[in-house]
């Protein structure tokens, strides 16, 4: 099998034009069914029972009274559940989170740990019985609080080096004319997608079938095959429609418990997480404590950069929130050090959440850059432009493209940045203090080997089959447009089928790599299919099908720094009497490769910016220090931005096709959130003169903030042009 030669295809009319979602009508009419809605004959329902202690051992599970309740079929727990295999490294290069490997021993490593599954004929019967189940524990002391000096902190790399270092950091800091040395914190955050986690498992002729809501069917298939010691071909996972994921929808306790129950009962079993259960079982973004030290010359050019991040993980899964990694891409210095450290605590396992690492990391580094600009008397955009690296600051590799300056210039023009008075606390609108802020954004833009099947049907249409996932992003529509151009036909003649592990290995929807990876596979298959059709005497009734595999082509890519970039702008109003902060407008300008569908691309970018606003002002999952459990683990207690909080938000982009990609794609699913919280925080400083280094920026933090420190007067734009023209 050959693959297409990299290089953007010629424009043919579909890619780059706005198209409504191909499945949009099905979704708004209810025809599109989600994982928890699909009917099965003989379906039983499981309800998870979670621990009420934070650390300890299960002493006894009193199942007899529950088994006597109406409709109850079984109660699975560590004393009777089938054994699972967990000693493996999964498709994404990590061992499994043992939170998913349910009912294997008596240990309780955190509050909300799954201790049993009650299965009944109806969900109501299962819930009533689960709430009646008595579990007795032997409690043990727990530690759930992340502190900067925690003795258990240690470096963890994950998918990247834990630490990087070059130059003599202390010497360069000592020689710097201007130094910033501050600590920044971000809280625990929850994914809070609309659709809860749901899965149905059944055995069909010796083959396990799971209907699920996930971000990668072949990912979940491979994990289940490993855990249940099955051949991968004996497992089929389907996930056609997904109501949001944001990194949370991989292998979780609900899928594994459903398979365990289906194995024991030999009938289909569905398990759906409640919203409260998702707070402990579906992953979260770890809180972070970050120290940033910057040293600069009087003109703002960096001599030293030190970005160290501490996050927490559980005791059953080592996950790092790589917040310091953003500095490895954004800014260079003669001395440059980054480090990601982790503390294992008695808390649920964290996981990927939209822009893992970059979202909290950009808050710290971009706020620190803003502080440096103030201390140097420079415009914040000018400072960033003066520190634009020519190659990767840590890797030394060339950038595939780096159009961040173009984003800042266009954003500054449209936002009216040139009219900004740099002095803080001088703009008023009645009782409101007004301010504006900016920040840079970046996120990696990779591609992962994938396979695709493309069939020329006898009626002249085409069918694409690929194990992609559409989380609500519009991926299904984007792939339809890409396939239409690659096949030189109209989108209406292309049907894209996704979300089925039987279609073969493919990248998950994550890391802003999904669409790019899938598009590469589709264009490769389409190219070979066109060659076949050119010499075929006709199309047989079963059609002509070609399968692609992009492993060789992607493996041959030259090593480069590949990223999407962006410039975020925000204007806020702050009521100094009440501490209320309102975002009045936001603008994001991005360099994110060739835009496949402007309609859904803008939706993704605006959605990311809204989340960044929510991160800046609202989101904070709080734990009781004494019990280790959440206060109000639901959407009443965990605040997210609502319509009343969201102002005029505009997202746009500059031309930025990737020359090494067949379609010119990079990725934009995550870059929209990066830097957004920092832009809001920097605007709050500009409005009040008081720096906010801890998220969220609550009213009490505004009211208790110390008086503003004196700042150096802005030196004005450089001679011969405005700051953004440097």
DONU-848733 format. One record per residue (C-alpha): x, y, z. Coordinates in steps of 0.001 Angstrom, whole numbers. Each point is the difference from the previous one (the first is absolute). Example, Ala and Ser with C-alpha at 12.3 -4.5 7.8 and 13.67 -1.06 7.14 Angstrom:
site x:12300	y:-4500	z:7800;
site x:1370	y:3440	z:-660;
This chain:
site x:0	y:0	z:0;
site x:1389	y:3393	z:-961;
site x:-987	y:3276	z:1587;
site x:-323	y:3492	z:-1360;
site x:3006	y:2241	z:-221;
site x:-253	y:2767	z:2607;
site x:-989	y:3385	z:-1301;
site x:-3332	y:1842	z:189;
site x:-2461	y:-1078	z:-2663;
site x:-1356	y:2531	z:-2412;
site x:-3160	y:1811	z:1037;
site x:-3084	y:-1596	z:-1537;
site x:-2764	y:1848	z:1764;
site x:-1000	y:-2084	z:3021;
site x:2880	y:449	z:2431;
site x:130	y:3582	z:1206;
site x:-3695	y:780	z:-468;
site x:-2599	y:87	z:2765;
site x:-2212	y:-3085	z:291;
site x:-2599	y:-827	z:2611;
site x:464	y:-3305	z:1790;
site x:-980	y:-2983	z:-2112;
site x:-1624	y:-1622	z:3059;
site x:-1500	y:3261	z:1261;
site x:-3601	y:-815	z:-892;
site x:222	y:-3386	z:1704;
site x:1272	y:1627	z:3171;
site x:-2601	y:2737	z:249;
site x:-2873	y:-2398	z:-792;
site x:1159	y:-2723	z:2391;
site x:729	y:-2521	z:-2733;
site x:3654	y:-137	z:1051;
site x:196	y:-2401	z:2909;
site x:2664	y:213	z:2675;
site x:1532	y:-2875	z:1936;
site x:-2537	y:67	z:2815;
site x:-2999	y:31	z:-2364;
site x:557	y:-2983	z:-2310;
site x:-2460	y:-2846	z:720;
site x:1060	y:-3615	z:584;
site x:-2204	y:-3030	z:577;
site x:259	y:-1333	z:3535;
site x:1968	y:3010	z:1188;
site x:991	y:87	z:3685;
site x:1210	y:3111	z:1795;
site x:2981	y:431	z:2292;
site x:429	y:2673	z:2668;
site x:3424	y:693	z:1468;
site x:450	y:232	z:3759;
site x:2849	y:2315	z:1033;
site x:2017	y:110	z:3196;
site x:-1002	y:2428	z:2718;
site x:3468	y:19	z:1591;
site x:3089	y:1625	z:-1430;
site x:2546	y:-2709	z:772;
site x:-147	y:-3443	z:1528;
site x:-1194	y:-3562	z:-583;
site x:-3376	y:-1590	z:-630;
site x:-818	y:-2193	z:2995;
site x:-3363	y:-1377	z:-1137;
site x:-2579	y:421	z:-2782;
site x:-3452	y:-949	z:1300;
site x:-1562	y:-1326	z:-3198;
site x:-2749	y:-2273	z:1359;
site x:-2674	y:2675	z:667;
site x:642	y:1616	z:-3380;
site x:-176	y:-3268	z:-1932;
site x:-3456	y:-512	z:1490;
site x:-1296	y:3302	z:-1392;
site x:-2316	y:19	z:-3066;
site x:1712	y:-365	z:-3335;
site x:3557	y:-308	z:1336;
site x:2060	y:-2472	z:-2045;
site x:3449	y:164	z:1596;
site x:2375	y:2098	z:2062;
site x:3593	y:4	z:-1224;
site x:2815	y:947	z:2367;
site x:3611	y:-924	z:742;
site x:-1039	y:-3292	z:1551;
site x:-1750	y:-1462	z:-3045;
site x:933	y:1946	z:-3148;
site x:2021	y:-1696	z:-2781;
site x:3730	y:764	z:70;
site x:1474	y:2544	z:-2412;
site x:3430	y:298	z:-1624;
site x:1542	y:3426	z:688;
site x:3717	y:-544	z:-599;
site x:255	y:1524	z:-3466;
site x:802	y:3213	z:-1856;
site x:-2923	y:1267	z:-2042;
site x:-391	y:1485	z:-3462;
site x:942	y:3495	z:1195;
site x:3185	y:-1189	z:1636;
site x:-1167	y:-52	z:3620;
site x:-1107	y:-2708	z:2438;
site x:-3707	y:-54	z:873;
site x:-1534	y:2207	z:2659;
site x:-924	y:-2556	z:2655;
site x:-3170	y:1978	z:735;
site x:-1397	y:-1768	z:-3070;
site x:1157	y:-3442	z:1185;
site x:-2914	y:-280	z:2393;
site x:-653	y:-2439	z:2860;
site x:3436	y:-1630	z:83;
site x:920	y:433	z:3673;
site x:-1213	y:1537	z:3246;
site x:2084	y:3155	z:-221;
site x:-1669	y:3440	z:-2;
site x:2490	y:2605	z:-1289;
site x:-2352	y:3012	z:-166;
site x:-3518	y:1202	z:732;
site x:-2300	y:-1087	z:-2810;
site x:1920	y:-3192	z:-810;
site x:-2293	y:-2641	z:-1580;
site x:-656	y:-2736	z:2568;
site x:-2968	y:-1832	z:-1546;
site x:-2381	y:-187	z:-2937;
site x:-3663	y:-818	z:572;
site x:-1716	y:-1404	z:-3090;
site x:-3779	y:-129	z:-362;
site x:-2719	y:-241	z:-2618;
site x:-637	y:3769	z:-13;
site x:2181	y:3028	z:779;
site x:-2404	y:1000	z:2759;
site x:328	y:-3381	z:1700;
site x:3775	y:95	z:-356;
site x:240	y:3470	z:1501;
site x:-2262	y:-785	z:2942;
site x:1953	y:-3146	z:770;
site x:3368	y:1721	z:-379;
site x:-1049	y:2696	z:2460;
site x:-1064	y:-2720	z:2451;
site x:3270	y:-1947	z:-216;
site x:1969	y:123	z:3263;
site x:3799	y:-29	z:-318;
site x:2174	y:12	z:3125;
site x:3538	y:1360	z:-21;
site x:3171	y:154	z:2045;
site x:1038	y:3633	z:-444;
site x:3588	y:1210	z:-280;
site x:1535	y:3514	z:189;
site x:-77	y:1865	z:-3295;
site x:1902	y:2800	z:-1733;
site x:-1874	y:1946	z:-2666;
site x:1558	y:3481	z:123;
site x:2487	y:1139	z:-2640;
site x:2670	y:2281	z:1490;
site x:3016	y:1575	z:-1667;
site x:2483	y:-1619	z:2359;
site x:-1555	y:-3470	z:142;
site x:2715	y:-2576	z:775;
site x:-1487	y:-2502	z:-2441;
site x:588	y:2175	z:-3074;
site x:2006	y:-1657	z:-2754;
site x:604	y:599	z:-3726;
site x:-2311	y:-1766	z:-2459;
site x:295	y:200	z:-3764;
site x:-3104	y:-1628	z:-1450;
site x:283	y:523	z:-3773;
site x:2903	y:2452	z:307;
site x:3132	y:523	z:2116;
site x:-784	y:911	z:3600;
site x:2760	y:2607	z:112;
site x:2024	y:2005	z:-2510;
site x:2915	y:2317	z:690;
site x:2640	y:2007	z:-1817;
site x:2306	y:2819	z:1091;
site x:849	y:1325	z:3455;
site x:-3376	y:1090	z:1336;
site x:1108	y:1567	z:3264;
site x:2816	y:1949	z:-1671;
site x:-2318	y:1393	z:-2670;
site x:-2632	y:965	z:2583;
site x:2655	y:1770	z:2055;
site x:1193	y:1905	z:-3077;
site x:-3523	y:985	z:-1119;
site x:-1085	y:3618	z:252;
site x:-3640	y:-995	z:557;
site x:-1195	y:-3113	z:1828;
site x:-3436	y:-1550	z:535;
site x:-264	y:-2740	z:2623;
site x:-3597	y:-938	z:794;
site x:-2227	y:-2960	z:842;
site x:-3234	y:-729	z:-1868;
site x:-2683	y:-2548	z:856;
site x:-2912	y:-1589	z:-1810;
site x:-2698	y:-2137	z:1675;
site x:-1424	y:-3436	z:-721;
site x:-2259	y:206	z:-3034;
site x:-2654	y:-2389	z:-1308;
site x:-813	y:-851	z:-3630;
site x:-3752	y:526	z:437;
site x:-1011	y:-1121	z:-3486;
site x:-3739	y:-201	z:-687;
site x:-251	y:-3749	z:-585;
site x:895	y:-2219	z:2962;
site x:2166	y:-3069	z:-470;
site x:-2137	y:-2953	z:-1123;
site x:760	y:-3490	z:-1304;
site x:-1908	y:-3160	z:-857;
site x:1809	y:-3338	z:-195;
site x:-1234	y:-3277	z:-1430;
site x:1408	y:-3275	z:-1263;
site x:-1042	y:-1003	z:-3516;
site x:1121	y:-3413	z:-1184;
site x:3191	y:49	z:2027;
site x:823	y:3586	z:-970;
site x:-170	y:2901	z:2424;
site x:-1862	y:3066	z:-1273;
site x:35	y:3306	z:1864;
site x:-2115	y:2999	z:-997;
site x:1582	y:2960	z:1669;
site x:625	y:3741	z:50;
site x:3740	y:327	z:-498;
site x:2748	y:1909	z:-1770;
site x:1459	y:-2962	z:-1858;
site x:-1625	y:-3359	z:-677;
site x:3252	y:-1796	z:-817;
site x:1514	y:1504	z:3159;
site x:-2755	y:-1397	z:2225;
site x:-35	y:-3259	z:-1976;
site x:3711	y:-554	z:583;
site x:-287	y:792	z:3719;
site x:-2945	y:-2349	z:514;
site x:1734	y:-2770	z:-1949;
site x:3067	y:308	z:2243;
site x:-1962	y:233	z:3233;
site x:-2234	y:-2994	z:-779;
site x:2806	y:-2030	z:-1661;
site x:-1767	y:-115	z:-3358;
site x:1237	y:206	z:-3556;
site x:-725	y:3476	z:-1358;
site x:-2050	y:-1499	z:-2842;
site x:-2333	y:-1460	z:2649;
site x:-975	y:3486	z:1188;
site x:-2083	y:2541	z:-1890;
site x:-576	y:3508	z:1342;
site x:-2469	y:2426	z:-1582;
site x:-447	y:3665	z:811;
site x:-1893	y:1905	z:-2663;
site x:-1132	y:3173	z:1775;
site x:1749	y:1595	z:2972;
site x:-1222	y:2926	z:2055;
site x:3417	y:1400	z:901;
site x:3129	y:-1550	z:1434;
site x:2858	y:2511	z:422;
site x:2472	y:-2785	z:840;
site x:-2196	y:-1816	z:2514;
site x:-1509	y:-2725	z:-2159;
site x:2546	y:-2782	z:-84;
site x:-174	y:-3255	z:1958;
site x:-1945	y:561	z:3229;
site x:-1675	y:-2020	z:2730;
site x:-3411	y:-44	z:-1681;
site x:1177	y:-1906	z:-3091;
site x:1962	y:-2573	z:1975;
site x:-2780	y:-536	z:2539;
site x:-2531	y:-408	z:-2825;
site x:2189	y:-2660	z:-1629;
site x:492	y:-1788	z:3334;
site x:-3746	y:-75	z:596;
site x:-785	y:-1114	z:-3550;
site x:2565	y:-2777	z:400;
site x:-1564	y:-1214	z:3236;
site x:-3652	y:332	z:-1079;
site x:393	y:-793	z:-3706;
site x:-2422	y:2754	z:-954;
site x:507	y:3632	z:-1064;
site x:821	y:2360	z:2866;
site x:44	y:3799	z:-115;
site x:1837	y:2212	z:2487;
site x:-431	y:3782	z:-45;
site x:1890	y:2313	z:2324;
site x:-1898	y:2653	z:1888;
site x:1336	y:3551	z:-27;
site x:1205	y:-379	z:3580;
site x:1766	y:-3269	z:-811;
site x:1833	y:1683	z:-2876;
site x:1751	y:2291	z:2488;
site x:1972	y:-2971	z:1357;
site x:-24	y:-2554	z:-2835;
site x:352	y:1985	z:-3230;
site x:3288	y:1785	z:636;
site x:665	y:3688	z:538;
site x:2688	y:2626	z:-490;
site x:2371	y:-11	z:2936;
site x:563	y:3199	z:1929;
site x:3429	y:1502	z:-642;
site x:2496	y:2103	z:1887;
site x:2423	y:1662	z:-2404;
site x:3057	y:2123	z:656;
site x:1229	y:2176	z:-2854;
site x:3257	y:1919	z:86;
site x:904	y:2301	z:-2866;
site x:3135	y:2090	z:-402;
site x:312	y:2596	z:-2741;
site x:2172	y:2760	z:-1379;
site x:-1335	y:3564	z:283;
site x:-1442	y:-344	z:-3516;
site x:-2046	y:-3030	z:1096;
site x:2020	y:-2683	z:-1718;
site x:58	y:-3133	z:2117;
site x:3239	y:-1207	z:1550;
site x:-1536	y:-2563	z:2351;
site x:-3228	y:-2011	z:50;
site x:-914	y:-2448	z:2761;
site x:-3463	y:-1597	z:-21;
site x:-708	y:-2720	z:2564;
site x:-3375	y:-1633	z:493;
site x:-1325	y:-2277	z:2728;
site x:-3216	y:-1975	z:-491;
site x:-1561	y:-2940	z:1778;
site x:-1040	y:-3467	z:-1010;
site x:-1654	y:-2968	z:1688;
site x:1754	y:-2934	z:1636;
site x:-1353	y:-2391	z:-2660;
site x:1035	y:1863	z:-3151;
site x:2897	y:2357	z:-661;
site x:-1173	y:2856	z:-2196;
site x:1832	y:3301	z:-402;
site x:-1535	y:3330	z:-985;
site x:2986	y:1242	z:-2060;
site x:-536	y:3709	z:579;
site x:3671	y:982	z:-401;
site x:133	y:-1455	z:-3512;
site x:-1536	y:3099	z:-1580;
site x:3178	y:1973	z:780;
site x:1994	y:-2512	z:-2048;
site x:-1732	y:1258	z:-3119;
site x:-874	y:3633	z:618;
site x:3107	y:1857	z:1215;
site x:3770	y:-468	z:-61;
site x:2683	y:1293	z:2346;
site x:3744	y:-499	z:510;
site x:-868	y:-2005	z:3112;
site x:-3190	y:-2019	z:-285;
site x:-1414	y:-2522	z:2462;
site x:-3375	y:-1745	z:209;
site x:-1227	y:-2731	z:2326;
site x:-3218	y:-1927	z:537;
site x:-313	y:-1656	z:3413;
site x:-2817	y:-2072	z:1507;
site x:-1197	y:-995	z:3462;
site x:-2018	y:-3189	z:490;
site x:-2927	y:722	z:2356;
site x:-3187	y:-1724	z:1161;
site x:-2100	y:1552	z:-2759;
site x:-1637	y:-1260	z:-3207;
site x:2190	y:-387	z:-3060;
site x:402	y:3102	z:-2155;
site x:88	y:-306	z:-3763;
site x:229	y:1982	z:-3197;
site x:-2189	y:3060	z:-178;
site x:-221	y:2411	z:-2908;
site x:3559	y:1299	z:-624;
site x:1607	y:-2081	z:2760;
site x:3016	y:1881	z:1310;
site x:-381	y:2975	z:-2298;
site x:-3237	y:1289	z:1540;
site x:1301	y:424	z:3573;
site x:3586	y:501	z:-1147;
site x:-879	y:2900	z:-2273;
site x:-1771	y:1722	z:2877;
site x:3250	y:15	z:1960;
site x:2521	y:816	z:-2726;
site x:-2186	y:2544	z:-1810;
site x:-851	y:1807	z:3247;
site x:3705	y:47	z:884;
site x:819	y:1430	z:-3447;
site x:-2570	y:2716	z:604;
site x:1617	y:796	z:3345;
site x:3394	y:158	z:-1698;
site x:-1359	y:2396	z:-2623;
site x:-1275	y:2313	z:2732;
site x:3319	y:-62	z:1849;
site x:1899	y:690	z:-3218;
site x:-2384	y:2801	z:-1003;
site x:-831	y:-1815	z:-3230;
site x:-3217	y:-724	z:-1822;
site x:-953	y:-3669	z:683;
site x:-181	y:-822	z:-3704;
site x:3313	y:1664	z:-712;
site x:1662	y:-2034	z:2760;
site x:-1262	y:-3236	z:-1520;
site x:1097	y:965	z:-3489;
site x:3485	y:825	z:1263;
site x:229	y:-3514	z:1412;
site x:-1194	y:-1922	z:-3051;
site x:2282	y:-3048	z:-412;
site x:1377	y:-1014	z:-3389;
site x:71	y:-3707	z:903;
site x:-1444	y:-2116	z:2782;
site x:1421	y:1397	z:3257;
site x:678	y:-3469	z:1401;
site x:30	y:-2292	z:-3029;
site x:1942	y:2271	z:-2342;
site x:-2237	y:-1254	z:-2816;
site x:-1422	y:2316	z:-2660;
site x:-3672	y:927	z:193;
site x:-2209	y:-1342	z:-2771;
site x:-1487	y:3498	z:178;
site x:-304	y:2541	z:2782;
site x:-2410	y:2771	z:-869;
site x:-483	y:1293	z:3533;
site x:1188	y:3543	z:-900;
site x:-2632	y:139	z:-2736;
site x:-2653	y:-994	z:2546;
site x:1071	y:2792	z:2354;
site x:115	y:2613	z:-2749;
site x:-3415	y:-881	z:-1381;
site x:-1497	y:-354	z:3459;
site x:1413	y:3299	z:1191;
site x:-1400	y:1762	z:-3071;
site x:-3482	y:-1426	z:450;
site x:-73	y:380	z:3783;
site x:1115	y:3635	z:-92;
site x:3127	y:-714	z:2043;
site x:1822	y:3124	z:-1249;
site x:-2491	y:2191	z:1902;
site x:660	y:-1788	z:3302;
site x:1252	y:2144	z:2877;
site x:2609	y:-2261	z:1625;
site x:-508	y:1449	z:3473;
site x:-2048	y:-2256	z:2298;
site x:-3103	y:1096	z:1861;
site x:-674	y:3183	z:-1980;
site x:-3005	y:-961	z:-2151;
site x:-3455	y:196	z:1577;
site x:-3539	y:-524	z:-1147;
site x:-2138	y:1033	z:2940;
site x:778	y:-2413	z:2818;
site x:1920	y:-2298	z:-2325;
site x:3766	y:32	z:-448;
site x:887	y:-968	z:-3567;
site x:3108	y:-1774	z:-1277;
site x:1355	y:-1968	z:-2936;
site x:2482	y:-2840	z:-150;
site x:1638	y:-2363	z:-2430;
site x:1821	y:-3330	z:-39;
site x:1539	y:-2423	z:-2474;
site x:-1237	y:-3507	z:-720;
site x:1508	y:-3151	z:-1450;
site x:-827	y:-3673	z:-229;
site x:1774	y:-2871	z:-1710;
site x:-1141	y:-1107	z:-3447;
site x:1007	y:-3602	z:-562;
site x:-1245	y:-2924	z:-2030;
site x:-292	y:-3662	z:978;
site x:-81	y:-2974	z:-2408;
site x:-3552	y:-1003	z:-867;
site x:-1873	y:-2197	z:-2432;
site x:-3069	y:716	z:-2121;
site x:-2256	y:-1874	z:-2397;
site x:-1450	y:1798	z:-3027;
site x:-2514	y:-1738	z:-2258;
site x:-1217	y:1013	z:-3439;
site x:-3615	y:-1176	z:-45;
site x:-1761	y:-1318	z:-3081;
site x:-2425	y:2960	z:23;
site x:2863	y:2495	z:-380;
site x:143	y:1062	z:3641;
site x:2844	y:-596	z:2453;
site x:113	y:-1393	z:3528;
site x:2801	y:820	z:2419;
site x:530	y:-2207	z:3038;
site x:2398	y:1105	z:2703;
site x:115	y:-527	z:3762;
site x:-143	y:3727	z:653;
site x:-2028	y:1692	z:2729;
site x:-2146	y:3117	z:-228;
site x:-313	y:1438	z:3502;
site x:-2263	y:2748	z:-1268;
site x:2886	y:1774	z:-1717;
site x:-1299	y:-465	z:-3544;
site x:2643	y:-2605	z:-878;
site x:-2474	y:-2091	z:-1996;
site x:-768	y:3020	z:-2181;
site x:3658	y:980	z:-388;
site x:880	y:-3514	z:-1149;
site x:-2867	y:82	z:-2492;
site x:1407	y:3180	z:-1574;
site x:3539	y:-1376	z:-37;
site x:-1134	y:-3249	z:-1593;
site x:-2058	y:1840	z:-2606;
site x:3000	y:2037	z:-1123;
site x:2312	y:-3003	z:59;
site x:-2480	y:-2002	z:-2099;
site x:-732	y:2962	z:-2283;
site x:-3725	y:-189	z:670;
site x:-2688	y:1920	z:1854;
site x:-474	y:-379	z:3768;
site x:-3557	y:-1220	z:-589;
site x:1423	y:-3088	z:-1729;
site x:2154	y:-969	z:2997;
site x:-1189	y:-1872	z:3071;
site x:2395	y:-115	z:2949;
site x:-447	y:-2763	z:2575;
site x:1947	y:324	z:3234;
site x:152	y:-1328	z:3545;
site x:456	y:-3742	z:-600;
site x:3124	y:-1935	z:972;
site x:-694	y:-2458	z:-2826;
site x:1123	y:2724	z:-2420;
site x:3619	y:-438	z:1111;
site x:2540	y:1919	z:2111;
site x:-253	y:3786	z:41;
site x:1054	y:2914	z:2156;
site x:-2279	y:980	z:2866;
site x:-1790	y:3347	z:148;
site x:2555	y:1742	z:2152;
site x:3148	y:2074	z:38;
site x:-1301	y:2102	z:-2906;
site x:1213	y:-2865	z:-2199;
site x:-3230	y:-1745	z:-924;
site x:-1122	y:1751	z:-3161;
site x:3539	y:326	z:-1331;
site x:758	y:-3698	z:531;
site x:-3319	y:-1188	z:-1424;
site x:161	y:2373	z:-2968;
site x:3422	y:-1319	z:-942;
site x:-1321	y:-3582	z:-45;
site x:-3073	y:971	z:-2025;
site x:1958	y:1948	z:-2615;
site x:2435	y:-2890	z:-367;
site x:-2796	y:-2522	z:-560;
site x:-1815	y:2366	z:-2356;
site x:3119	y:499	z:-2114;
site x:447	y:-3725	z:-507;
site x:-3706	y:-494	z:-642;
site x:92	y:2605	z:-2774;
site x:2904	y:-1879	z:-1564;
site x:-1971	y:-3240	z:179;
site x:-3105	y:1586	z:-1493;
site x:1994	y:1482	z:-2860;
site x:799	y:-3478	z:-1305;
site x:-3028	y:-1947	z:1269;
site x:-2488	y:-1101	z:-2703;
site x:-2874	y:641	z:2402;
site x:-1064	y:-136	z:3625;
site x:-1383	y:-3364	z:1193;
site x:-3141	y:-106	z:2176;
site x:2086	y:-309	z:3197;
site x:2051	y:3036	z:-1007;
site x:3766	y:483	z:-70;
site x:1682	y:540	z:3358;
site x:3482	y:1263	z:783;
site x:1645	y:-18	z:3432;
site x:2717	y:2453	z:974;
site x:2587	y:-36	z:2770;
site x:1960	y:3191	z:605;
site x:2646	y:-1456	z:2310;
site x:2766	y:166	z:-2620;
site x:-822	y:3520	z:-1201;
site x:-319	y:1491	z:3485;
site x:3129	y:-1831	z:1143;
site x:1920	y:1651	z:-2836;
site x:-902	y:3545	z:1068;
site x:2964	y:2238	z:729;
site x:458	y:887	z:3667;
site x:-1422	y:3477	z:594;
site x:-1782	y:2007	z:2658;
site x:-3627	y:-227	z:-1140;
site x:-2497	y:2205	z:1791;
site x:-3060	y:2161	z:-400;
site x:336	y:3507	z:1438;
site x:-2282	y:2815	z:1010;
site x:-322	y:3415	z:1593;
site x:-2708	y:527	z:2622;
site x:-1498	y:3389	z:920;
site x:-2484	y:811	z:2765;
site x:-1724	y:3051	z:1426;
site x:-1429	y:-166	z:3515;
site x:-1984	y:2157	z:2394;
site x:634	y:-291	z:3745;
site x:-2279	y:1310	z:2741;
site x:2483	y:1023	z:2689;
site x:-2768	y:137	z:2635;
site x:-1328	y:-3549	z:-498;
site x:2933	y:-1723	z:-1694;
site x:-2161	y:-1034	z:-2954;
site x:1897	y:-542	z:-3252;
site x:-1761	y:72	z:-3347;
site x:1676	y:-784	z:-3308;
site x:-1321	y:2517	z:-2538;
site x:1583	y:-1358	z:-3159;
site x:2577	y:-2502	z:-1206;
site x:1854	y:-406	z:-3264;
site x:2173	y:-2910	z:-1058;
site x:2056	y:-92	z:-3179;
site x:1551	y:-3376	z:-783;
site x:2480	y:-1634	z:-2355;
site x:-1353	y:-3530	z:-63;
site x:765	y:-1413	z:-3413;
site x:-2420	y:-176	z:-2885;
site x:-3562	y:408	z:1246;
site x:-2163	y:-2821	z:-1310;
site x:-3436	y:1297	z:1038;
site x:-101	y:3637	z:1173;
site x:-3391	y:-498	z:1643;
site x:1012	y:-2767	z:2388;
site x:3579	y:1292	z:341;
site x:-1252	y:3309	z:1378;
site x:-2336	y:-1935	z:2287;
site x:2954	y:-1943	z:1397;
site x:2142	y:3075	z:547;
site x:-2771	y:2009	z:1636;
site x:-840	y:-2988	z:2188;
site x:3591	y:-175	z:1162;
site x:41	y:3717	z:763;
site x:-3225	y:-293	z:2001;
site x:1588	y:-2792	z:2001;
site x:3032	y:2216	z:586;
site x:-2303	y:2726	z:1307;
site x:-1684	y:-2571	z:2232;
site x:3392	y:-1206	z:1209;
site x:1023	y:3554	z:840;
site x:-3110	y:1000	z:1947;
site x:-2066	y:-3010	z:1051;
site x:1297	y:-3565	z:-42;
site x:1270	y:-1487	z:3259;
site x:-687	y:-3464	z:1404;
site x:517	y:335	z:3755;
site x:769	y:-2855	z:2388;
site x:-616	y:-149	z:3724;
site x:3438	y:-249	z:1606;
site x:-1365	y:-2183	z:2798;
site x:-1915	y:-2561	z:-2059;
site x:1815	y:291	z:-3332;
site x:-3356	y:84	z:-1781;
site x:-1415	y:2626	z:-2339;
site x:-2338	y:2697	z:1120;
site x:-3066	y:-155	z:-2284;
site x:1291	y:-2268	z:-2792;
site x:-2560	y:1097	z:-2561;
site x:-703	y:2880	z:-2360;
site x:-1726	y:1924	z:2769;
site x:3152	y:86	z:2117;
site x:2577	y:-60	z:-2799;
site x:-490	y:3286	z:-1831;
site x:539	y:314	z:-3731;
site x:-572	y:3015	z:-2209;
site x:-3606	y:372	z:-1126;
site x:-1559	y:2174	z:-2705;
site x:-144	y:2978	z:2346;
site x:3780	y:-220	z:528;
site x:970	y:-216	z:-3654;
site x:543	y:3300	z:-1789;
site x:663	y:896	z:-3610;
site x:2574	y:-2609	z:-1035;
site x:1607	y:-48	z:-3400;
site x:2417	y:-2574	z:-1398;
site x:1779	y:163	z:-3330;
site x:3222	y:-1171	z:-1586;
site x:2871	y:895	z:-2276;
site x:1145	y:-2076	z:-2955;
site x:2213	y:-2798	z:1318;
site x:-78	y:-3235	z:-2056;
site x:2443	y:-2665	z:1115;
site x:2178	y:-791	z:-3039;
site x:749	y:-3508	z:1304;
site x:-3632	y:-1106	z:254;
site x:-1984	y:-1338	z:-2992;
site x:-2888	y:2355	z:765;
site x:1997	y:2722	z:1768;
site x:-1682	y:-717	z:3354;
site x:1433	y:649	z:3456;
site x:-2596	y:-158	z:2766;
site x:-2253	y:2386	z:1922;
site x:-1965	y:-1980	z:2554;
site x:2103	y:1185	z:2933;
site x:1883	y:3170	z:-909;
site x:-3131	y:2111	z:612;
site x:157	y:-495	z:3784;
site x:3754	y:619	z:260;
site x:870	y:3490	z:1194;
site x:-3643	y:1023	z:413;
site x:94	y:-49	z:3805;
site x:3270	y:1931	z:-2;
site x:-1467	y:2665	z:-2298;
site x:-2912	y:453	z:2418;
site x:2328	y:105	z:3020;
site x:2265	y:2519	z:-1699;
site x:-3037	y:2135	z:-804;
site x:-1042	y:-129	z:3665;
site x:3447	y:1327	z:942;
site x:-344	y:2774	z:-2569;
site x:-3397	y:911	z:1440;
site x:1010	y:-52	z:3674;
site x:3773	y:184	z:197;
site x:-24	y:-3166	z:2136;
site x:1446	y:-3242	z:-1353;
site x:-2125	y:-3148	z:286;
site x:2261	y:-3064	z:80;
site x:-2500	y:-2568	z:1283;
site x:-2992	y:-1351	z:-1905;
site x:-2882	y:423	z:-16;
site x:-119	y:3772	z:439;
site x:-2792	y:8	z:2557;
site x:-1563	y:3177	z:1443;
site x:1597	y:-677	z:3396;
site x:3434	y:-50	z:-1626;
site x:-652	y:3368	z:-1583;
site x:-1176	y:1475	z:3303;
site x:2879	y:-1374	z:2090;
site x:2765	y:718	z:-2504;
site x:2833	y:2257	z:1238;
site x:293	y:3554	z:-1239;
site x:1587	y:276	z:-3465;
site x:3751	y:422	z:-146;
site x:1481	y:2893	z:-2005;
site x:869	y:-903	z:-3573;
site x:2562	y:1289	z:-2429;
site x:-1403	y:2364	z:-2610;
site x:-461	y:-1561	z:-3422;
site x:2795	y:1082	z:-2314;
site x:-2383	y:259	z:-2936;
site x:224	y:-1709	z:-3398;
site x:3374	y:-406	z:-1668;
site x:1103	y:2702	z:-2384;
site x:-1380	y:-355	z:-3467;
site x:-3195	y:-1889	z:781;
site x:-2509	y:-1348	z:2506;
site x:858	y:-2768	z:2384;
site x:-1729	y:-2620	z:-2103;
site x:1976	y:872	z:-3118;
site x:3355	y:-968	z:1509;
